[in-house]
Amino acid sequence: MDSTSSYGVPYTAWRTSVLGLLLLVLTLITAVIGIPSGEARPWERYLKDVQPSSTPDEQAEAVEGLLQRLLQDRAEDFAVIVDTTAGPQGKDTFIVKSPGVTVSVEVTGSSGVAAAWGILHYLKYYCHAHVSWEAQQLDLPDTLPPASFNITSNDKFRYYQNVCTVSYSMAWWGWQRWQKEIDWMALNGINLPLAFTGQEAIWQRLYTKMGLTQEELDEHFAGPAFLAWGRMGNIRGWGGPLWPSWHNQTLILQKQILARMRQFGMIPVLPAFAGHVPAGIARIYPEANITRLGPWSHFTDPYTRTYLLDFNDPLFQEIGSAFIEEVTSEFGSDHIYNCDTFNEMTPASSDPEYLRSVGVAVYSAISKADPDAIWVMQGWLFYSDQSFWRTAQAEALLTSVPTGRLLVLDLASEVAPQYSRLQSYFGQPFIFCMLHNFGGVDGLFGNVDVLLKNYEDARNFPNVTMVGTGLTPEGINQNYVMYDFMNELGWRPAAPQVSSWAADYASRRYGSNDGRLGQAWNLLMRSVYNNTVNTVNHGQYVIVKRPKLNLQPDKLWYSVSDVVAAWDLLVSVVQDKNQGLNIESQQIYQEYGANQSPPSPLRKKTIANKKITKQEILHKSIRLFKRSTVDGDVEAGDDDASGGEKMKLDTLSQLLQRTEAANFKEREVSEGEVDWRLIGDNMAVLVEHEDDDEEGENHKYVNNEYEQHKLERKIKLENSNYMQDEGLFAGSVEEEDDVRSRKEKINTEGVMETRYKSVTDQATFQHDLVDVTRQILQVVGGEMALTLITNYNNQVLLALQESHHLLQVILTDLDLLLGSSPDFLLGRWLEDAASWATNEKERDQYIFNALNQISLWGPTGEIHDYAIKQWSGLITNYIKPRWEFFSETLETSLEQGKPFNEEQFNWDLFTLVEDPFTKETNVTYPTDPQGNTTEIVVGLYNKYRPVFDSRLLQVMEKRYQKHLRAFSKTAMKRKRKIIKRKRGRQHIVTAAEN
């Protein structure tokens, strides 16, 4: 039996650092000296009254249902009790007692959420189990281990969801997926979730009563994939209309969601009126003071410049209170409502008195219908438009509501907290949130050290009004490790030691104590998950961006060598399990039927009407699903880094030791010196195999001279001395693999138990194996794309044609990899969208919505690539054709001696590739994984790993260090400005005193 800390975590799994203990002491001192208790904390006065609406027995029953869904037959091993007196009032407490024999584990919680939280805590830290969005690892021991612990949360609330999450990730969820997510919320202690589903049905009912026509409402409501931005007044009508079947289904779904949330003891956050109205309101109320806001994010009419009802107009109170009455009549109420009036929209005036009147009007409309109401506001406006929301403006809005009646979500506290700039929101309570993700994009990313620093700063802030922690990503189903880490800050009294936490995370995620897994996660946590250089990362990497000549390399906040080393370790586990599995690259294509022929040329199609304009496409072709007035048929158509220290350049010997890649010379390498022959040679066997077309001829997309060039390359490849003569290898790939394998075996000496079969077959391991390999191909593909552009700029046609082909091969490999995992399939996103349809018209509209959001994001690409995904199907049918079209356009430019016309290219790309993709609603994409993940990964590893043993890794390290130096220089300049500003203020004060 492991000895256990007082926080219910075995010492073997968690050790509190000395720094953490000191911070805890400082926190307690601050609490005692700086913050009075009891009623002297006015920001908590009304929050104390926020309580679950369900009884303890109902909450216990909900947790028992969760156990049945999660553990099936093992659910009977747990006994659940909900006792509201189990811990201090205003916080959640869970108590777990397990004797370690064949009797039930007793779990007591102060709420249903607390009891479920305690169950997950026990599963994680005593049974080494794991629950996440993508998969679970629940191989429990026959006899559940002994435990005894009592843990109380740090705060009252754990919040969940961004107002965008419901569109980027949850747009097409049905009840089964929602049930799984609500279970996950309870297991992670979340007790304050957003609940926005079905509100358009309420608005439809209310506006119809007011006299608006269906046509006016169709012009107002955004489509299912864009509801979030319609609700916030950014856009109107795009992707619509909303059909009666949609309203009916979402009403039913919302009632199911709310019922289950409340059964667990959660407090759902319902919507409120923010002032955005249909244009038709002006017809019914011609005297109303209605203005049009400015355009949002490159959108044009008729899809933007939304209508805003003046806050001081009496109609605002009438509509606002009527909406709350309709909502609560339909769904009940827990007295907490979200309202965001100025999301990325500038108010009409910066006059503090005007802004104060706005706050008064919003809250009055809510409280008129619900006197106990608390307004929840996303604090994104204070970060995104700091030039407008200065101290006076922010104070006017925030203090317009009685203290404690407004709850602010400090939306991106992990990187850009605003509470400190705004004096802890001038006394209003706030929740420290982690935003982390934009658009639901893929790509390994995190900032664990900065998160911890900002979190500890918040705990130590004088008179801080923080009442909880929260998760506010725009999209989920990515980088789960960061959310698991953040959730634990809700109960940890001090920061964990990241290296120990990472090793334990690997153990429970995979159900194994193989040391290599912990090593791999430590490498990832110290590199790609530890952005300390204030890099803004929206996941729009080179390989998934719209091609253009001035693309810049992806900014690197991490050492690529660490990610490669982690990849080595993960693949070594697979190779050991398969007794040295060494699959040739060609085999994976033959076995899984992937087409490795050179891509067919995407010839420019003739546009029938050369005079067609962007505006015509916008109004005629894009709005496919507008209702017919006759029969409804479809018509045609920053913070400084910790200490601001400048990192020292790693010596090359240290780099080689970290990556075990002791096979290139110690010298500086420029980006132009990367020798892509290595990857080309590894692909040579694939280039040979070409499928015949209908006429029995192979597709050719390069001239005979290039074919002769490839033949010469092949002859060189067959000469075993070639690569050694070129200085690319110190030895053969096979010899290097043997050396690496021996080193890995040494590294894993002392491992008490390794369950290779169970590890490699775990869905969690396979997900991560795909995700890390995806990251590798993302890096390689980005470099190849930049090489392609360089070859064009150097006007070397043969080199351009070669890089064109190699980039297409990399993208094919990426799609093959992603297609082996259930978590990276475009087909599932579209299948879920189609499941909402009751007829073909609705089906086509919903699939169009789903495709447009993850590609063009607007009629003509207004926010293109913002929500791009690295999904199988999207790579093959969208990203790959874009690069192919770009490459062929560049080749034509060189062949004809004409300059590249970017404006014309963008228009042709839109009309021939991008826009047609969003309208091809009858294309079938796989909804089930294809192929064996581990075999595919090993094949790709054997193919791409040598690339990093060449000069590429040196290039990436050089770029990484360059970025660090640039950030350090910027940070020092910022620091000097702050010091200068403070000295200036002090000089003014001194002069005034004299």
NORWO-V640263 format. One record per pair of residues at least 4 apart in sequence whose ideal C-beta (glycine too) atoms are under 7 Angstrom apart, sorted by the first residue. I is the first residue (numbers start at 1). J is the second residue. D is the distance in whole Angstrom. If there is no record, write none. Layout:
BEGIN
i->[I/I]
j->[J/J]
d->[D/D]
END
This chain:
BEGIN
i->[1/1/2/2/2/3/3/4/4/4/4/5/5/5/7/7/8/8/8/8/8/9/9/9/10/11/13/13/14/14/14/14/15/15/16/16/16/17/18/19/20/20/20/21/21/22/23/23/23/24/24/24/25/26/26/27/27/27/28/29/30/30/30/31/34/34/35/35/36/36/37/42/42/42/43/43/43/43/43/43/44/44/44/44/45/46/46/46/47/47/47/47/48/49/50/50/50/50/52/52/52/52/52/53/53/54/54/54/54/54/56/56/56/56/57/58/58/59/59/59/59/59/59/59/60/60/60/60/60/60/61/62/62/62/62/63/63/63/63/63/64/64/65/66/66/66/66/67/67/67/68/68/69/70/71/71/74/77/77/77/78/78/78/78/79/79/79/80/80/81/82/82/82/82/83/83/84/86/86/86/86/86/87/87/87/87/88/90/91/91/91/91/92/92/92/92/92/92/92/92/93/93/93/93/93/94/94/94/94/94/94/94/94/94/95/95/95/96/96/96/96/96/96/96/97/97/98/98/98/98/98/99/99/100/100/100/101/102/105/105/107/107/107/108/109/109/109/109/110/111/112/112/112/112/112/113/113/113/113/113/113/113/114/115/116/116/116/116/117/117/117/117/118/119/119/120/120/120/120/121/121/122/122/122/123/123/124/124/124/126/126/127/127/127/127/128/128/128/129/129/129/129/130/130/130/130/130/131/131/131/132/132/132/133/133/133/134/134/134/134/135/135/135/137/137/137/137/137/137/139/139/140/141/151/153/153/153/154/154/155/155/155/155/156/156/157/157/157/157/157/158/158/158/158/158/158/158/158/159/159/159/159/159/159/160/160/160/160/160/160/161/161/161/161/161/162/162/162/163/163/163/163/163/163/164/164/164/165/165/165/165/165/165/166/166/166/166/167/167/167/167/167/168/168/168/168/168/169/169/169/169/171/171/172/172/172/172/173/173/174/175/175/175/176/177/178/178/178/179/179/180/181/182/182/182/183/184/185/185/186/188/189/189/191/191/191/192/192/192/193/193/193/193/194/194/195/195/195/195/195/195/196/197/197/197/197/198/198/198/198/199/199/200/200/200/200/200/201/201/201/201/202/202/202/202/202/203/204/204/204/205/205/206/206/206/206/207/207/207/208/210/211/212/212/212/212/212/213/214/215/216/216/216/216/217/217/218/218/218/218/219/219/219/219/220/220/220/221/221/221/221/222/222/222/222/222/222/222/222/222/222/223/223/223/223/223/224/224/224/225/225/225/225/225/226/226/226/226/226/226/227/228/229/229/230/230/232/232/233/233/233/233/233/233/234/234/234/235/235/235/235/236/236/237/237/238/238/238/239/239/241/241/242/242/243/244/245/245/245/246/246/247/248/249/249/250/251/252/253/254/254/255/255/256/257/258/258/258/258/259/260/261/261/262/262/267/267/268/269/269/269/269/270/270/270/270/271/271/271/272/272/272/272/272/273/273/273/273/273/274/274/274/275/275/275/275/275/276/276/276/277/277/277/277/278/279/280/281/281/281/281/281/282/282/282/285/288/288/288/289/289/290/290/290/291/291/291/292/292/293/293/293/293/294/295/295/295/295/296/296/296/297/297/298/299/299/299/299/300/301/303/309/309/309/310/311/311/311/311/311/312/312/314/315/316/316/316/317/317/317/317/318/319/320/320/320/321/321/321/321/322/323/324/324/324/324/325/325/326/327/328/328/328/328/333/335/335/335/335/336/336/337/337/337/337/338/339/339/339/340/340/341/341/342/342/343/343/344/346/346/347/349/350/350/351/352/352/352/352/353/354/355/355/355/355/356/356/356/356/357/358/358/359/359/359/359/360/360/361/362/362/363/363/363/363/364/366/366/366/367/367/374/374/375/375/375/376/376/377/377/377/378/378/379/379/379/379/379/379/380/380/381/381/382/382/382/382/382/383/383/383/383/385/388/389/389/390/391/392/393/394/394/395/395/396/398/398/398/398/399/401/401/403/403/404/406/407/407/408/408/408/409/409/409/409/410/410/410/410/410/410/410/411/411/411/412/412/413/413/413/413/413/413/414/414/414/414/414/414/414/415/415/415/416/416/417/417/418/419/419/419/419/420/422/424/424/424/424/425/425/427/428/429/429/430/430/431/431/431/431/432/432/432/432/432/433/433/433/434/434/434/434/435/435/436/436/437/437/437/437/437/438/438/438/439/439/439/439/439/439/440/440/440/440/441/441/441/441/441/441/442/442/442/442/443/443/443/443/444/444/444/444/444/444/445/445/445/445/446/446/446/446/446/447/447/447/447/448/448/448/448/448/448/449/449/449/449/450/450/450/450/451/452/452/453/453/454/454/455/455/456/456/457/458/458/469/469/471/471/477/480/481/481/481/482/482/483/484/484/488/492/496/496/497/498/498/499/499/500/501/502/502/502/502/502/503/503/503/503/504/505/505/506/506/506/506/506/507/507/507/509/510/510/510/510/510/511/511/511/511/512/512/512/512/512/513/513/513/514/514/514/514/514/515/515/515/515/516/516/516/516/516/516/516/517/517/518/519/519/520/520/520/520/521/522/523/523/523/523/524/524/524/524/525/525/526/526/527/527/527/527/528/528/530/531/531/532/532/533/533/533/533/533/534/534/534/534/535/535/538/540/540/540/540/541/541/541/541/542/542/542/542/542/542/543/543/543/543/544/544/544/544/545/545/546/546/546/547/547/547/548/549/549/549/551/551/551/553/553/554/555/556/556/556/556/556/557/558/558/558/559/559/560/560/560/560/560/560/561/561/561/561/561/561/562/562/563/563/564/564/564/564/565/565/565/566/566/567/567/567/567/568/568/568/570/570/570/571/571/571/571/572/572/572/573/573/573/573/574/574/574/574/574/574/575/575/575/576/577/577/577/581/582/583/583/583/583/583/583/584/585/585/585/585/585/585/586/586/586/587/587/588/588/588/588/589/589/589/592/592/592/594/594/595/596/596/596/597/597/597/598/598/598/598/599/599/599/600/601/601/602/602/602/602/604/604/605/607/607/612/612/614/614/615/616/617/617/617/618/618/618/619/620/621/622/622/623/624/624/624/625/625/626/627/628/628/628/634/640/640/640/640/641/644/644/644/646/646/647/649/650/650/652/652/653/654/655/655/656/656/659/660/660/661/661/661/663/663/663/663/664/664/664/664/669/669/669/669/669/671/672/673/674/674/674/674/675/675/675/676/676/676/676/677/678/678/678/678/678/679/679/679/680/680/680/680/681/682/682/683/683/683/684/684/684/686/687/690/692/692/692/693/693/702/702/702/704/705/705/706/706/706/707/708/709/709/710/711/712/713/714/716/717/721/722/723/723/724/728/731/731/732/733/733/734/735/736/737/738/739/740/741/742/743/744/755/756/757/758/759/760/760/762/763/764/765/766/766/766/767/767/767/768/769/769/769/769/770/770/770/770/770/770/770/770/771/772/773/773/773/773/774/774/774/774/774/775/776/776/777/777/777/777/777/778/779/780/780/780/780/781/781/781/781/781/782/783/783/784/784/784/784/784/785/785/785/786/787/787/788/788/788/788/788/788/789/790/791/791/791/791/792/792/792/795/796/797/797/797/797/798/799/800/800/800/800/801/801/802/803/804/804/804/805/806/807/807/808/808/808/809/810/811/811/811/811/811/812/813/813/814/814/815/815/815/815/816/817/817/817/818/818/818/818/818/819/819/819/819/819/819/820/820/820/820/820/820/821/821/822/824/824/824/825/825/825/825/825/826/826/826/826/826/826/827/827/827/827/827/828/828/829/829/830/830/830/830/831/831/833/833/833/833/834/834/834/836/837/837/837/838/840/841/842/843/844/844/845/846/847/847/848/848/848/848/849/851/851/851/852/852/852/853/853/854/854/854/854/855/855/855/855/855/855/856/856/856/856/857/857/857/857/857/858/858/860/861/861/869/870/871/873/873/874/874/875/875/876/877/877/877/878/878/879/880/881/881/882/882/882/883/884/885/885/885/885/886/887/888/889/889/889/890/890/891/892/893/893/893/900/901/902/903/904/905/906/907/908/909/909/910/910/911/912/913/915/916/926/931/932/933/934/935/936/937/938/939/940/941/946/947/948/948/951/952/953/954/955/956/957/958/959/960/961/962/963/964/965/966/967/968/969/970/971/972/973/974/975/976/977/978/979/980/981/982/983/984/985/986/987/988/989/990]
j->[100/146/10/11/12/10/11/8/10/147/149/9/11/14/151/493/96/121/125/149/151/13/14/125/125/15/125/504/496/500/501/504/497/500/20/21/494/497/22/23/24/494/495/25/494/26/27/456/494/28/493/494/29/30/460/31/459/460/32/33/34/460/462/35/462/463/41/463/40/41/41/403/404/427/403/404/427/428/429/465/48/404/429/467/404/374/404/405/156/404/429/467/90/372/267/335/336/374/59/111/262/265/267/262/334/58/59/262/263/265/60/82/83/84/61/62/263/63/82/111/112/263/264/265/64/80/81/82/112/115/65/66/112/263/264/67/80/112/115/116/68/80/69/70/116/183/186/71/75/78/72/75/183/183/75/138/140/104/105/144/104/105/107/119/104/106/107/107/115/108/109/111/112/115/108/110/110/93/95/108/109/110/91/93/110/152/152/156/152/153/155/156/110/111/113/114/117/153/189/191/110/114/150/151/152/107/108/109/114/115/117/118/121/151/108/118/150/105/107/118/121/122/147/149/106/148/105/144/145/146/147/103/146/143/145/146/143/143/122/144/115/118/119/115/114/115/117/118/114/265/116/186/263/264/265/117/186/189/191/264/265/266/118/119/120/186/187/264/121/187/188/189/122/123/187/124/131/187/188/125/151/126/127/147/127/129/129/130/508/145/147/140/141/144/145/507/508/511/137/138/140/508/136/137/508/509/764/136/184/187/136/480/764/476/477/480/477/480/767/823/763/764/767/508/509/510/511/762/764/511/758/144/145/491/189/490/491/490/491/466/467/468/469/467/468/191/192/431/467/468/189/190/191/192/468/469/470/490/192/409/431/433/468/470/185/190/193/194/470/471/165/166/193/194/472/472/473/474/194/196/228/232/340/378/168/228/474/169/170/473/474/475/476/170/171/196/228/171/225/226/227/228/439/440/474/475/867/440/475/476/477/224/225/832/833/835/836/177/178/835/179/253/256/180/181/182/253/257/183/260/184/185/186/260/261/187/188/190/193/264/487/487/490/265/266/267/267/269/468/261/266/268/269/269/338/257/258/261/268/269/270/271/250/253/254/257/250/251/253/254/203/271/204/221/227/242/247/205/247/250/251/206/323/326/327/330/207/208/217/247/209/326/210/322/323/326/212/217/278/212/284/284/216/217/278/280/284/280/218/219/220/278/279/280/221/278/240/241/626/627/236/237/278/279/236/237/278/230/240/241/242/226/227/229/230/235/236/237/238/239/240/238/239/240/845/849/246/846/849/239/849/850/852/853/230/235/238/239/849/853/231/232/234/235/235/236/340/343/274/276/293/306/308/345/296/343/344/296/299/303/304/303/306/302/303/303/858/859/849/852/625/627/246/247/842/248/249/838/842/250/836/251/252/253/836/254/255/256/257/258/331/259/331/260/261/262/268/331/332/263/264/266/268/266/268/334/336/334/336/337/338/376/327/331/333/337/327/337/338/324/337/338/339/366/319/320/323/339/365/339/340/341/308/309/311/316/341/306/307/308/281/290/307/309/307/307/284/285/288/290/307/309/286/288/290/315/309/313/315/310/313/307/308/309/308/310/348/305/307/305/306/308/345/305/299/300/304/305/304/344/345/862/863/862/303/304/858/862/304/305/859/313/315/316/316/316/357/358/361/362/357/361/318/319/320/361/365/321/364/365/368/322/323/324/365/366/325/365/368/369/326/327/328/366/369/370/329/369/330/331/332/333/369/370/370/370/372/373/374/374/376/366/373/375/376/376/362/375/377/377/378/358/362/347/381/380/381/384/385/388/355/354/388/393/355/356/392/393/396/357/358/359/393/396/397/360/396/397/400/361/362/397/363/397/400/401/364/400/365/366/375/367/375/401/405/368/370/373/375/371/373/405/407/401/405/406/407/409/406/408/409/409/411/383/408/409/410/411/418/384/411/385/389/386/389/394/418/422/411/412/416/418/389/393/393/394/394/395/396/397/398/422/399/426/400/406/425/426/428/426/405/406/427/428/429/428/429/431/425/428/430/431/433/470/472/417/418/419/430/431/432/433/433/435/472/416/435/417/432/433/434/454/458/434/435/436/447/450/451/454/447/450/639/638/639/454/458/422/424/425/430/458/461/426/461/463/464/465/430/465/465/465/465/467/465/466/467/468/469/470/455/458/466/469/470/470/471/472/451/471/472/486/472/473/473/482/441/473/474/475/478/474/538/539/474/475/538/539/866/867/474/475/478/867/475/538/539/867/868/869/478/539/869/870/539/541/775/778/479/524/528/529/771/775/479/528/531/537/479/482/529/530/531/451/530/531/532/452/485/498/525/529/530/453/530/532/642/454/531/532/639/455/456/495/457/642/458/639/459/489/460/495/461/464/466/489/490/483/486/823/484/485/505/529/486/529/487/488/505/492/496/500/501/501/502/525/503/522/504/505/506/518/521/522/525/507/518/521/522/508/509/521/510/517/518/520/521/512/513/518/764/517/759/762/764/765/755/758/759/762/517/754/755/758/759/751/752/753/573/748/751/754/759/519/747/748/751/520/569/572/573/744/747/748/521/573/522/523/569/524/566/569/570/525/526/527/562/565/566/528/529/563/566/529/530/530/562/558/559/562/563/558/563/558/535/557/641/642/557/641/963/964/967/638/639/641/967/555/557/866/544/545/865/868/545/554/778/782/551/553/554/782/785/786/778/781/782/785/865/868/870/879/551/865/864/865/882/882/883/886/902/789/900/902/785/786/789/786/959/782/963/560/956/959/960/963/963/562/563/960/957/960/564/779/953/956/957/960/565/655/658/659/953/957/566/658/567/775/568/659/948/953/569/658/659/570/772/571/772/773/776/572/660/740/768/769/772/575/937/938/941/576/741/744/577/756/759/760/578/581/760/934/937/938/580/581/938/756/756/757/760/938/942/587/588/935/938/939/942/939/682/685/686/939/942/943/590/685/686/591/939/592/935/936/939/594/596/686/816/930/931/812/816/691/686/689/812/690/691/699/690/699/701/805/701/808/884/699/701/888/881/884/885/888/908/912/912/612/911/616/617/618/860/619/620/621/622/860/622/859/860/623/637/637/637/859/637/634/637/848/634/845/635/632/632/633/635/841/644/971/974/975/971/971/972/975/965/968/964/961/654/655/656/666/657/658/659/957/661/662/953/740/743/948/949/953/729/730/736/949/949/950/951/954/673/951/954/955/958/955/790/951/783/951/952/955/728/950/951/680/787/803/806/681/682/728/946/947/950/683/806/947/684/713/802/806/717/943/946/687/806/809/713/714/717/809/710/698/696/697/698/697/699/706/707/801/708/709/798/710/798/801/711/712/713/798/714/715/716/717/718/722/722/725/726/728/729/729/950/735/736/736/737/946/738/739/740/741/742/743/744/745/746/747/748/759/760/761/762/765/765/934/766/767/768/769/770/821/933/771/821/823/772/773/933/934/937/774/817/818/820/821/824/933/937/775/776/777/817/937/940/778/814/817/818/870/779/780/944/781/810/813/814/817/782/783/784/810/944/947/785/807/810/811/814/786/787/952/788/803/806/807/810/789/807/883/790/791/803/792/800/803/804/807/887/793/794/796/799/800/803/800/890/894/894/800/801/891/894/895/802/803/804/890/891/894/805/891/806/807/808/887/891/809/810/811/883/812/880/884/813/814/815/875/879/880/883/816/817/940/818/875/819/872/875/876/936/936/937/940/824/870/871/872/875/825/872/926/929/930/931/929/930/931/932/933/936/929/933/929/870/871/872/871/872/873/926/927/830/871/872/873/874/925/831/873/925/926/927/832/927/833/850/834/847/850/925/835/927/846/847/849/850/843/846/847/846/842/843/846/842/844/845/846/847/848/921/849/850/851/921/852/918/919/921/853/855/917/918/856/857/918/857/867/867/868/869/874/864/868/878/914/917/918/861/864/914/918/862/863/864/866/867/862/863/910/910/914/874/875/875/877/925/878/879/879/880/880/881/917/923/882/917/883/884/885/913/886/909/913/887/888/889/909/912/913/890/891/892/893/900/905/894/900/895/896/898/899/900/905/905/906/907/908/909/910/911/912/913/914/914/915/915/916/917/919/920/930/936/936/937/938/939/940/941/942/943/944/945/950/952/952/953/955/956/957/958/959/960/961/962/963/964/965/966/967/968/969/970/971/972/973/974/975/976/977/978/979/980/981/982/983/984/985/986/987/988/989/990/991/992/993/994]
d->[7/6/4/7/5/7/5/7/6/7/6/5/6/7/6/7/7/6/7/3/5/5/4/5/6/6/6/4/6/6/7/7/6/6/5/6/5/5/7/6/6/3/5/7/6/6/6/5/6/7/5/5/6/6/6/6/5/6/6/6/5/6/7/5/5/5/7/6/3/7/7/5/6/7/6/5/6/6/4/5/6/7/7/7/5/6/4/6/6/6/6/6/6/7/6/7/7/7/7/6/7/4/7/5/6/4/5/5/5/6/6/4/7/6/6/7/6/7/5/6/3/7/6/5/6/5/6/4/7/7/7/7/5/4/5/7/5/5/5/5/7/6/7/6/6/5/6/6/4/6/7/5/6/7/5/7/6/6/6/6/6/5/6/7/4/5/7/5/5/5/6/6/6/6/6/7/6/5/6/5/6/4/6/2/5/5/6/5/5/5/7/6/5/6/6/4/7/4/7/7/5/6/7/7/4/7/7/5/5/6/5/3/7/6/4/7/5/7/5/5/7/5/6/6/5/5/4/6/7/5/4/6/6/7/6/3/7/6/7/6/5/5/6/7/3/3/7/6/5/4/6/7/7/4/4/6/5/6/5/5/5/6/6/7/7/4/5/7/6/7/7/4/6/6/7/6/6/4/7/6/7/5/7/6/5/4/6/7/5/5/5/5/7/7/7/6/4/6/6/5/6/6/6/4/5/5/6/5/7/6/7/5/7/6/5/6/7/7/5/5/4/5/6/7/6/6/5/6/5/5/7/7/7/5/7/6/5/6/7/7/5/4/7/5/6/6/5/6/6/3/5/5/6/7/6/6/7/5/4/7/5/7/6/3/6/4/5/7/7/5/5/7/6/4/7/4/6/5/7/7/5/7/6/6/6/5/4/5/6/6/6/6/6/5/7/5/6/5/6/6/6/4/6/4/5/4/6/5/5/5/6/6/5/4/5/7/6/4/5/6/6/6/5/7/6/6/7/5/6/7/6/6/7/5/6/6/6/4/6/5/5/7/5/7/5/6/5/6/7/6/6/6/7/5/6/6/6/7/4/6/6/6/5/6/4/6/4/5/7/3/6/5/6/6/7/6/7/7/4/6/5/6/7/5/6/6/6/6/6/6/7/6/7/6/6/5/4/6/6/6/6/5/5/6/6/5/7/7/6/7/7/5/7/3/6/6/6/4/7/6/7/5/7/7/5/6/4/6/5/6/5/4/6/6/3/6/7/7/5/5/6/7/2/5/7/5/7/6/5/6/4/6/7/4/6/6/6/5/7/7/6/7/4/5/6/6/6/4/7/4/7/5/7/6/4/7/7/6/6/5/6/6/5/6/6/4/7/7/5/7/7/6/5/6/6/6/6/5/7/6/7/6/7/6/6/6/7/7/6/6/6/6/7/7/6/6/5/6/7/6/7/4/5/7/7/5/6/6/5/7/5/5/6/7/7/5/7/7/6/6/4/7/4/5/6/4/5/7/6/5/6/4/5/5/6/6/6/5/7/6/4/7/5/5/7/5/7/6/6/6/7/7/6/7/5/6/6/6/5/4/5/5/7/6/6/7/7/5/6/6/5/5/5/7/6/6/5/6/5/7/7/6/6/4/5/4/6/5/6/6/7/6/6/5/7/5/6/5/4/7/6/6/7/6/6/6/6/6/6/5/7/6/6/7/3/7/6/5/4/4/6/6/6/6/4/6/6/5/6/6/6/4/7/7/6/6/4/5/6/5/6/6/6/6/7/4/6/6/7/6/5/7/6/6/5/6/6/6/7/6/6/4/6/6/7/6/5/6/4/7/7/7/6/4/5/6/4/7/4/6/6/7/6/5/3/6/6/5/6/7/7/6/5/5/7/6/6/5/6/6/5/6/6/6/6/5/5/7/6/5/7/5/5/7/5/6/5/5/6/5/5/6/6/7/5/6/5/6/7/6/5/6/6/6/5/5/7/6/6/7/6/5/6/5/7/7/5/5/5/5/5/4/5/6/6/5/5/7/5/6/4/5/5/6/6/6/6/5/5/7/6/6/5/5/5/5/4/4/4/5/7/6/7/4/7/7/6/7/4/6/6/6/6/7/7/6/6/6/5/6/5/7/6/7/7/6/5/5/5/6/6/6/5/4/6/6/6/4/7/5/6/5/6/5/7/4/7/4/7/6/7/5/5/6/5/6/7/4/6/5/6/5/5/7/6/6/7/7/5/4/6/2/7/6/7/7/3/7/6/7/6/6/6/4/5/6/7/7/7/7/4/7/7/5/6/7/7/5/6/4/3/7/7/6/7/4/7/6/6/6/6/6/5/6/5/6/6/6/7/6/7/6/6/5/6/6/6/7/7/6/6/6/6/6/6/6/5/6/6/7/6/6/6/7/6/7/6/7/7/5/6/7/4/6/6/6/7/5/6/6/7/7/4/5/4/7/3/7/6/6/6/6/6/4/5/7/4/7/5/7/5/6/5/6/6/5/7/6/7/6/6/6/5/7/5/7/6/6/6/7/6/5/7/6/7/5/5/6/4/6/6/7/7/6/7/7/6/7/6/7/4/4/5/6/6/6/4/5/4/6/6/7/5/5/6/5/6/4/5/4/6/5/6/7/5/4/4/6/5/6/6/6/4/4/6/7/6/5/4/7/7/5/5/7/7/5/6/6/6/7/6/4/5/7/6/4/5/6/6/5/6/6/7/6/6/6/7/6/6/4/6/6/6/7/7/7/6/6/6/6/6/7/7/5/4/6/7/7/7/7/7/6/6/6/7/4/7/7/6/6/5/4/6/6/6/7/6/6/7/6/5/7/7/6/5/6/6/6/5/7/6/6/7/7/7/6/6/6/7/6/5/6/7/5/6/7/6/7/6/7/5/5/7/6/6/5/7/6/4/6/5/5/6/5/6/6/5/4/7/7/7/7/6/5/6/4/6/5/6/6/7/6/6/5/4/4/5/7/7/6/4/7/5/6/5/6/7/4/5/6/7/6/6/6/7/5/6/5/5/6/6/5/5/6/7/7/6/7/7/5/7/6/6/6/5/5/6/7/6/5/6/7/5/4/7/4/6/6/5/6/6/4/6/5/5/5/7/5/5/5/7/7/6/5/7/6/7/4/5/5/5/5/6/5/6/6/6/6/6/5/7/6/6/7/5/6/6/4/6/5/7/6/6/7/5/5/4/6/7/5/7/6/7/5/5/6/7/6/6/6/6/7/6/6/7/6/6/6/5/6/6/5/7/7/7/6/5/5/6/6/7/6/7/6/5/7/7/4/5/7/6/6/6/4/7/5/6/7/7/7/6/5/7/7/7/6/6/7/7/6/7/5/7/5/6/5/5/6/6/4/6/7/6/6/7/7/6/6/6/6/6/7/7/6/6/6/6/6/6/5/6/6/7/6/7/6/6/7/5/6/6/6/6/6/6/7/5/6/6/7/7/4/7/6/7/7/7/7/6/5/6/6/7/6/7/6/7/6/6/6/6/6/5/7/6/7/6/6/6/6/6/7/4/6/7/7/6/7/6/6/6/5/6/7/6/7/6/6/5/7/6/4/6/6/6/6/6/5/4/4/5/5/5/7/6/6/6/7/5/7/6/6/6/6/6/7/7/6/6/6/7/4/7/7/6/6/6/6/6/6/6/6/6/6/7/4/7/6/6/6/6/5/6/5/4/5/6/6/7/6/4/6/6/4/7/7/4/6/7/5/7/5/6/5/7/4/5/6/6/5/7/5/6/6/6/7/6/6/6/4/6/3/5/5/6/6/3/5/4/6/5/7/6/6/5/6/6/7/5/4/5/7/4/5/6/6/6/4/4/6/6/6/7/6/6/6/4/6/6/6/4/6/6/6/6/6/6/6/4/5/7/5/6/6/5/6/5/7/7/7/6/6/6/6/4/5/6/6/6/4/6/5/6/3/6/6/6/6/6/7/7/6/4/5/6/5/6/6/7/6/7/7/5/7/6/6/5/6/6/6/6/6/6/6/7/5/7/6/6/6/7/6/7/6/6/6/6/7/5/7/6/6/7/6/6/6/6/6/5/6/5/5/6/7/7/7/6/6/5/6/6/6/6/6/6/6/6/6/5/7/5/6/5/6/6/6/6/6/6/6/6/6/7/6/6/6/6/6/6/6/6/7/6/6/6/7/7/6/6/6/6/6/6/7/6/6/7/6/6/6/6/6/6]
END
